[in-house]
Amino acid sequence: MITNFPSPTRALFVLPLLFGLFTPSLSLGEDAILEATRSEFQKIPIWVMDFPAVKRDTALSDNAPQAVVKVLKADLERSQVFSVAEIPGTQGEFQENKCVGLPSSQGPQYQKVTVSTWGRLGVGGTASGVQGLIFDACAFDPGHQDMLTGKRYFSLKTTDTLIRLMAHRWADELVYRYTGEQGIARTKIAFVGEKSNGRELFVMDYDGYDPQQVTADGYLNLMPAWSPDRKSLVYTAYRDRKQQIMRRDLGTGREEILVSPESLNITPSFSPNGKLLTYSAAQEGNSDIFQLELDTRTVKQLTSHDSADLSPSWSPDGRKLAFTSDRGGRPQIYLMDADGSNVHRLTYDGDYNAAPAWSPKGNWIVYVCRVPSEGFKLCRISPNGERRAQITTGQSIDDSPSWAPNGRHLVFSSIRRGESQLYMITVDGKGLEKISAMESHLSSPSWSPFQP
């Protein structure tokens, strides 16, 4: 039985500048800061050059340099900030312990882009004699000749997972330097996968790499949701035909029951500050929405109606909740204050709107909508109801949307060609990409917060 979910970041260190390739130090200099002003919709052209291996070792695979470039390109394209230029790779220059820019022979090439990035991999020792993996990365903006920056990443271990993590960190660094916002390349996605006769929880990288099984008890474990500190998952566990809401610490594997078994305990959701948990429960007849104060274990009932109230989702400021209710005869999206007051209907188009998810920036609520001749799709609506748009199209059944913490992307489950898998898409319906690779029925994805 799998009891924990270790994080590879525990073995990864970041140094602020490039010094000697095998002698990291913290005593020299500060980062130069790349600056650029772009409209929100104009992508920044970037040239991803080579990341050659300086020193080969049995622990460093032959295809590691190519893997870094592939991962970095994919991260930058998915960011919606950069547009990767299709320019053949070449090596940037290093001078002893520094990034020094691009070779003059490549001038015509780097003038086609706003920024160029390159680097190198090595396996060797630090000044103190500690052996490990070293990843050097550089960025150069030809529009600002003095704007050159670099990072060194060091790990005590040399694995494909850590090499990918270093590439993800560098992609997130570039996104941050040009936008001031965190990148999503190091985020995770929790989901449900069919395993033998049960449903188990898994966690994978945001791009579908390295899925790790979290639960392994052979029962039904459904509807995972992340804690704001990213340390735990809450979920519904079916035991003896009853549902209880569990919390599992991802570092230790420790589990606890938050909501005791009833006929229905589903769709748990943390408040933004992590102090409250909302969920749907059926204690008497139809389901209502309840709120659990985690420190005191005090329970408060937020809705009381002769209808099914489900799927509470918090606004990012913690003041409101979106939820699904059929109190008008059909499932629709409703809003209420966090204390259960001021309930009002939000959606009116269509006869089925459910599973709301409030965006991290607070400007949209995404939900599952039924569209004539297309079936179940993803739609979005502004919290004031004035703007609405359909996100997904085509012949598929789309369900369980979850926001990336940057508010630009969504992950969702979709049945296409008879198979339920996980997909990523931008909030404006672009860049549809299948990210799961497991040969199993996959559902209920939940995108993690940013790493603290």
N, C-alpha and C positions, 0 to 999 in steps of 0.2 A: 504493500500500500504506500502510495506516495504521501509523505507527510509535510513536505515543505516545498517552497518555490524560491530557490536561491537567486540572487541578483548578481550578474557578472560585474556590475559596476563596483562591487566591493574591492575588486582587484585592479581597478583602473585608476590611474593618476593623471592629472592634467597639469602641464607646465605652461607658463605664459608666453614664452618665446622659444625660438629654436637656438640651441647652443650646440655644443659638440654632439655629433649623432649618437654617441654612446656615453655621454657624460652629462646627464641632466643637471641643471642647477637653477636655483631660484634667486640668485643674487644679482642678476643683470637685467636692467631695462624694464620697460613697460610695453604693453601692446600698442601698436599704432592702430587707429580706429578708421575703418573705411566708412566713408560717408557717401550717400547718394540720395537724390530726391527724385522720386518716380510717382506717377499717378498710381492709384490703387489698381488700375486695370492694365498697366503697362508692365510686362514682364522684363526682367533684366537679363540680357544675353550673357551667358557664361560659357567659358571654354574649360572643360574638364580634361586636363592633360594626364600624363602617365604618373603612376606611383610605383616606380621600380623597387625591387628588393636590393638593398645595398649589400647585405650579408645574408647568405642562405644558410639555413639550418634545417635539420630534420624536422623541427617543430613548425617550420614555415613552409606551407605547401607551395608547389610551383605555380599554381594558379591564383595565389593570394593577390598579386598586383592587379590582375584582371578583375578579380572579384571586387576589389576596392573601387575601381573605376565604375563598374556596373552598378554597385550599390549607391555610390555617390551621385551618379547621373539620375538614377531613379528617384532618390530622395529629393534632389533639387527640382526635378520636373514636378513631382507630386506637391511640392511646397506651394505651387501657384505663384511663387515670387520670381523664379528664374525660368529662363528658356535655354535649354542646353544646346549649344551650337554644334552642328555636325562637322567638326573639324578633326582630321586625323590627329591622334595623340602624339605628343613629343615630350621630352623631359625638360622641366624647368631647371634653373641653375641654383646651386648652393655654393657658397664660398666658405669653406671651413665649417663654421658653426652658424651660418645665417642663410636665410632666403635672400637672394640678391636680384631676383627678377627673371625675365625671360630672355633667351638668347636673341641677339639682335637680328639673326637670320629669320626669326619668326615674326618680325615687325608687321608685315602685311596681314598675318593671321590674327594677332591679338588686337589689331585695330578694328577688327570686325565685331568685337564684343566689348562689353563694359568691364567685365572682370574675368580673370583667368585663375585657375587653381591647379596646383600640382603638389607632389610630395614624394615620400619614400618610406619604405618599410625596412626594419632591421631587427635582428635578434642579437643582443649583446649585453654588456654589463654597464652599470652606472658607475659613477666615481667611487661609490662605496663598495663596488664589487658585486652588487645584486644583479642577477641575470634576468632578462625578460624581453618582452616584445616592445619595440619602439616604433611609433608612427609619427612621422613629421609631416605637417601640412602647411602649405603657403597659399596666399591669395595676393593678387596684384591687380590694381585698377589703373589701366593705362591713361585714363582721363585725369588721374591725380598721381603724378609720377612719384611722389613721396609717400603714397599710400600703399604700404606693403605690410603685411601682417603674417604671423605664423603661430602655430600651436604645436606642442609636443604632447603626445599621449603615451603613457607607459603602463604596461601590465606585467605582473609577475608571471602570468601564464601566457602561452601562445596557443590560441584556439581560433577556429574559424568564426565562432560566435563573437569573440572579443575583437577580432579584426573588423567584423561588420559593425560592432558597436562603436569602434573608433571612427569608421567612416560616417556612421549616423551622427556622432557628436560633432564632427567637422561640418557636416551639412547643416545641422542646427545652429552652429556658430555663424555660418555665413548668412543664414536667414535672419538671425538676431542682429547682425551688424548692418544689414540693409533695411530692416524694418523696425527694430527695437522690440520685436515680439519673439517669443520662444518658438522653435521649430518642433515638429511632431515626430521626427524620425526615431526618437528614443521612447516614444509612448508604447503602450501595450494594449492588446485587445483580449478581453475575457469572452468566452463563448461556451455553448453547450454542444457536446458531441455525443453521438450514439456509440455506445460501447457495450458489446454483448447484448444483454437484455435490459440494460439500464441507460441512463443519460448522465454523463459526467461533465465536470467543469474543466476547461482548459484555458491556458493563457499563452498567447503568442506575440511576437513582435508585430508592430503595426503593419508591416508589409507581408505578414503571413509566415515569416521564417520561424523555425524552432518552436513549434507548439509543444507545450509542457502540460501534462495531465496534473490537475490539482486535486480532484477527488477520485476515489477508486473504491467505492463501497457497493457497486452493483445496483443501487437504487435510482430513483429519479431526482436529479439535482438540476434545478432550472432557474432561469431569470437572474443571472448574476448582476451585481451592481458594485462599483468601486467605492471605497471610502475616499474622502477628499485628500487624505495623506498618502494614498496609494498603497497602504500597508495591508489592507484586508479586503475581502469580498463578502457581501451579504447575498444570500440566495434562498430560494424556496426548496426545501427537502421533503420529499414524500416518504412517509414512514407509516406503515399499517393503515393505508388509505386516508391518512390525514397529512396536512401540510404544516410544517413549522418553518420559521425563518431562522437561518443559521448565519453566524459570522465566522469566517475562517481567516486567521492570520497567515499571510503568505510567507512570512519568514520562518515561522516556527511550526506551522501546520496545526496549531491549536484551534479548536472549534468550541463554540458556545451557542446555546439556544437563546435567541433574542425574543422570539415570539413563540409561545408554547403551541403544541399541535391543536388545530381546530379543523373544521371541515374545509376551510379555505383561508389560506394566508399567502398572498402572492404580491408580485410587483413591488418589492421593497426599493426605497430610494432615500439616500442620505441628503440631509440639508447641506447647503454649501459650507457651513462651519463644522459639520460633522457631529453636531450635538444631538440632532434629532433624526429619527427614521420614520418615514411615512410608508404605509403599505395598505393593501386592501384585505379585508377580512369579512367573513360571513359568520357572525355569531348568532344572528337571528334572521333567517330568511335571506334576503338579498345582501350583496356585499356593500360595505361602506368603507370609507377611508379613515384610517386611524393614524395617530402620531405617537411615537414612543420617544420619551426623553431618555437617552442612553445612560446618563449618569445615575439617575434616580429610578429608572425603569418605570416611570409614571406613564400611563397610557391615556390619551385623550381622543375621543371620537370627534372627527371633523365633519362628517356628513351623516345624515340620517334621513333616508328617503326610500320610498317603495320602488326602488330601481337599483340597477347594478352600477356602482361607482368604482372605477378601477384606474390603475396606471397613473398614480400621482407623479408629477415631475416638477421640481423646484425651479423657480426663477433664479438667476445667478445672484441676485441681491438678497435672497432668502425671504422676500416679502409676500410672494404669491405662489400658488400651485396651479398647474394645469392638470386636468384629469379627464377620463372618459366616463360618460354617463348616458344611459338610454332613457332618462327621465322624460324626454320629449317624444318617446316612441321608437327612436332609432339611435344607435350610438353616435354621439357627437362630442366635440371637445368643449369643456367648460373651464372657466377660471374662478378662483376664489382666493381670498386673503389667506395667509398662512395659518390663521387661527380658525379657519372654516367659515368666516363671514363673507358677505358681498359676493355670493355665487352668481355668475352670469354666463350665458352661453356665448361661445366664440365662433364656432363654425355653423354655417347654414347651407352651403353648397353640397349637394350629394346626400345619399341616404346612409352612408357609413363613413365615419371619421373616428379614428381610435389611435391608441398608443402614442400620446404626445411626448415630445422630448424638447425641452427648452434649450435654446442655444446658449453657449457660454458667454456670449456678448449680450444676450437678452433681446436681440432684435428679431429673432424668428422662433417659431415653434414648428417643428417638423412632426408629421404624423402620417399614419396609414390612411389613405383615402381610396374609396371605390370609384373607379372611373368607368363610365359606360363603354362597352366594347373592348376595354383593356383589362379590367379586373382591379386587383389591389395594387396600388402604386404608392409612392411617397409624394406628399405635398408639403408645402410650407405656408405659414400664415403669420403676419405680424401680430403682436400681442393686442393691438387695438382693432384688429380685424380688417384694416383698410387695404392691406396688400395680401394677395394670395397667388401661389404659382405651383404648378405641377413639376416635380423634380425628375422622376423616372417615367419611362414610357416603354411600350412594346409588350410582347406576350410573355408575361412572367407574373409571379405572385411575390410581391415585395413586402417585407415585414420587419418589425423590430429595429427601427432606426436609432442610432446612437451617435452623438456628436463627437468629433475630435475636439480637444481642448482649445484649438485655435479658432474654432467657429467657422472654418472654411470647408471642412470635409465631413462626410457621414460614412458610417459603416452600417450595413444592414444585411439581413438574410434574404435570399431570393431563390425561388424554385424555378429553374430553367432547365428544360429538357428532362424533367422528372426528378431532378436532384437539387436538394437544398444546400447551398453553399454561401459563403460570405463575400460581399462585394464592397468596394469603396467608390464613392462618387463625390464630386464637389457640390456645394449647396446650390449652385446654378445649373446642375444637371450635366456637367462635363466630366471627362476623364473617368468614365466607368471602367472599373478594373476588378477582376476576380482575384482575391488575395488569399483564399484558402486553398490548400492542396490535399487535405486529408480525405480519404475515401470513406466518408461517413456522412450521415445526415447532420448538418451543422445548423445551429439556430441561436437566437438571443444574444447577439454580440453586444458587448459593452466596452466602450473606449475609455481608457484610463485617463486620469488627470495628468498634467505635466509632472515630471519627476521633481520632488522638492529640492 
